[in-house]
Amino acid sequence: MKIYTKTGDKATTALFTGKRVSKHHIRIESYGTMDELNSFLGLIRDQKIDSISKQNLTIIQNKLFTVGAILATEPKKDNRLKIPRILNQDISLLENQMDLMNEELPEMTHFILPGGHTTVSYCHIARTVCRRAERMISYLNENEPVPENLLAYINRLSDYLFVLARKLSKDLQAEEVKWIPEKLD
């Protein structure tokens, strides 16, 4: 199979259903951002982190391929997609993992500046890419419906990535720098 097809040379691409759309179509931007997020999650997984976090990231990366496939399919032709959907249990997994991580973390009393360690920074970058994806998917949803569980999953995932950043800060003994705004007179 050749990687290059030349079918996108005129700034269009095909959805899973074969329909051609512009490469800047919001549907393409949405699943393209999922791909970007997935790549950052792979970068985090490649770091020296605990095995449970690596395992969870692998599960999430697989789910993001599902999200991408759903986003690459027109809602009217969703029945052609023969893969599992995003389920309540997928959202619950993120919530349960956040709860477990939070049990070990100090209470958060301020906003935290991203950084402290390269691995932690990767988590914060992934979190912001996730938020961007969420905004794009929300925009797409205004014009073409997106499954509610998909929207909830991406929303929860950005929270998960924030908590993971905090957990990794603790594991790596990185300082969490609090954002304390200057007080005006």
C-alpha positions in Angstrom: 0.0 0.0 0.0 1.4 3.4 -1.0 1.3 6.1 1.6 0.8 8.9 -0.9 -2.4 8.8 -3.0 -2.2 12.3 -4.6 -6.0 12.6 -3.9 -5.4 15.5 -1.5 -3.2 17.6 -3.8 -6.1 20.0 -4.4 -6.6 20.7 -0.7 -9.4 18.2 -0.2 -9.6 15.0 1.7 -12.1 12.2 2.1 -14.2 11.3 5.1 -14.6 7.6 6.0 -17.8 7.6 3.9 -15.9 8.8 0.8 -17.4 12.3 0.8 -14.7 14.9 0.0 -14.3 18.0 2.0 -11.7 20.8 2.3 -8.7 20.1 4.5 -9.7 23.0 6.7 -13.2 21.7 7.3 -14.1 21.8 11.0 -14.6 18.0 11.0 -11.0 17.6 9.6 -9.7 20.1 12.1 -11.4 18.2 14.9 -10.0 14.8 14.2 -6.7 16.2 13.1 -6.4 17.8 16.6 -7.2 14.4 18.1 -4.3 13.0 16.1 -2.0 15.8 17.5 -3.2 15.0 21.0 -2.6 11.3 20.5 0.9 12.0 19.5 1.6 14.1 22.6 0.1 11.3 24.7 2.6 8.9 23.1 5.4 11.4 24.0 4.3 11.3 27.6 4.0 7.5 27.6 7.6 7.4 26.3 8.9 9.2 29.4 10.1 7.5 32.6 6.7 7.3 34.4 4.9 4.7 36.4 3.4 1.6 34.7 -0.2 2.4 35.6 0.0 5.8 33.9 1.6 4.2 30.9 -1.2 1.6 30.8 -3.9 4.3 31.1 -2.3 6.4 28.4 -2.3 3.4 26.0 -6.0 2.8 26.7 -6.7 6.5 26.1 -4.7 6.5 22.9 -6.8 3.7 21.6 -10.0 5.6 22.5 -8.7 8.6 20.7 -8.5 6.5 17.5 -12.1 5.7 18.1 -12.9 9.4 18.6 -11.1 10.2 15.4 -13.0 7.6 13.4 -16.3 8.9 14.7 -15.4 12.4 13.8 -14.3 11.3 10.4 -17.7 9.8 9.7 -20.8 11.8 8.7 -23.5 11.4 11.4 -26.1 10.3 8.8 -23.8 7.4 7.8 -22.6 6.5 11.3 -24.0 2.9 10.9 -21.1 2.2 8.5 -18.7 2.6 11.3 -18.2 -0.9 12.7 -16.2 -0.1 15.9 -17.1 0.4 19.6 -18.3 3.8 20.6 -17.2 5.9 23.5 -19.2 4.5 26.5 -20.0 5.7 30.0 -17.4 3.2 31.3 -14.7 5.0 29.3 -15.6 8.3 31.0 -15.8 6.5 34.4 -12.3 5.1 33.9 -10.9 8.6 33.6 -12.9 9.8 36.7 -11.8 6.8 38.7 -8.1 7.3 37.8 -8.4 11.0 38.7 -9.9 10.1 42.1 -7.0 7.7 42.8 -4.4 10.2 41.8 -6.0 13.0 43.8 -5.9 10.9 46.9 -2.1 11.1 46.9 -1.9 14.8 46.0 -1.8 17.9 48.2 -4.9 20.1 48.2 -4.8 22.6 45.4 -5.3 26.1 46.7 -4.1 28.2 43.7 -3.8 27.9 40.0 -0.5 26.2 39.0 1.9 27.5 36.4 2.6 24.8 33.8 6.1 23.4 34.1 8.5 22.1 36.7 9.8 19.1 34.7 9.8 18.3 31.0 7.4 15.4 31.5 5.0 17.6 33.4 5.2 20.2 30.7 4.3 17.6 28.1 1.1 16.8 30.1 0.2 20.5 30.2 0.7 20.8 26.4 -1.4 17.7 25.9 -4.1 19.2 28.1 -4.2 22.4 26.1 -4.3 20.5 22.8 -7.2 18.5 24.3 -9.0 21.8 25.2 -8.5 23.1 21.7 -9.9 19.8 20.3 -12.9 20.2 22.6 -13.6 23.7 21.3 -13.4 22.4 17.7 -15.7 19.5 18.4 -18.1 21.8 20.2 -18.2 24.0 17.1 -18.7 21.0 14.9 -21.5 19.8 17.2 -23.4 23.1 16.5 -23.7 22.1 12.8 -23.6 18.3 12.8 -24.4 16.3 16.0 -21.5 14.7 17.8 -22.3 11.9 20.3 -22.7 13.2 23.9 -20.4 10.6 25.4 -17.6 11.8 22.9 -18.0 15.4 24.1 -18.0 14.3 27.8 -15.0 12.0 27.2 -12.8 14.8 25.7 -13.9 17.2 28.5 -13.0 14.7 31.2 -9.7 13.8 29.4 -8.4 17.4 29.8 -9.2 17.2 33.5 -7.4 13.8 33.6 -4.3 15.3 32.0 -4.2 18.1 34.5 -4.4 15.7 37.4 -1.8 13.5 35.7 0.5 16.5 35.4 0.2 17.1 39.2 0.8 13.4 40.0 3.9 13.4 37.8 5.1 16.6 39.5 4.9 14.8 42.8 6.4 11.5 41.5 9.3 13.5 39.8 9.7 15.8 42.9 9.1 18.8 40.7 8.0 22.0 42.3 4.5 23.1 41.6 4.7 26.9 41.2 1.5 28.6 42.4 0.1 31.5 40.4 -0.3 34.3 42.9 -1.4 37.4 41.1 0.1 40.8 42.0 -2.3 42.8 44.2 -3.1 46.2 43.0 -3.1 49.1 45.4 
